[in-house]
């Protein structure tokens, strides 16, 4: 039972402190300046394929391709 007691004591003190510091670090990372732009770009990833398909269909129709998402990673030709 000594191992269990030692592990329990470690978990009650240092592991809790480590998890708390990790949580605070993640929160600070998310709310840092400039994180909104990266979060918006990541949120638009599922729609990037739709933008590319729209641009291809506009090219086939003879129109100039338009970038519907201003934060899209794909550059206009």
FENKA-V834888 format. One record per backbone hydrogen bond with DSSP energy under -0.5 kcal/mol. NH is the residue of the N-H (numbers start at 1). CO is the residue of the C=O. E is the energy in kcal/mol with one decimal. If there is no record, write none. Layout:
nh-><NH,NH>
co-><CO,CO>
e-><E,E>
This chain:
nh-><5,6,7,8,9,10,11,12,13,15,16,17,18,19,20,21,22,23,24,25,26,27,28,29,30,31,32,35,38,39,40,41,42,43,44,45,47,48,48,51,52,53,54,55,56,57,58,59,60,61,62,63,68,70,72>
co-><1,2,3,4,5,6,7,8,9,10,11,13,14,15,16,17,18,19,20,21,22,23,24,25,26,27,29,32,34,35,36,37,38,39,40,42,44,44,45,47,48,49,50,51,52,53,54,55,56,57,59,58,66,68,69>
e-><-2.2,-2.5,-2.7,-2.6,-2.3,-2.3,-2.6,-2.1,-1.1,-2.1,-0.7,-1.8,-2.6,-2.5,-2.2,-2.4,-2.3,-2.5,-2.4,-2.1,-2.3,-2.4,-2.4,-2.2,-2.2,-2.0,-0.8,-1.7,-1.0,-2.5,-2.7,-2.2,-2.2,-2.2,-1.2,-0.9,-1.3,-0.7,-1.2,-1.7,-2.1,-2.3,-2.3,-2.3,-2.2,-2.3,-2.1,-2.0,-2.2,-1.4,-1.2,-2.2,-0.9,-0.6,-1.8>
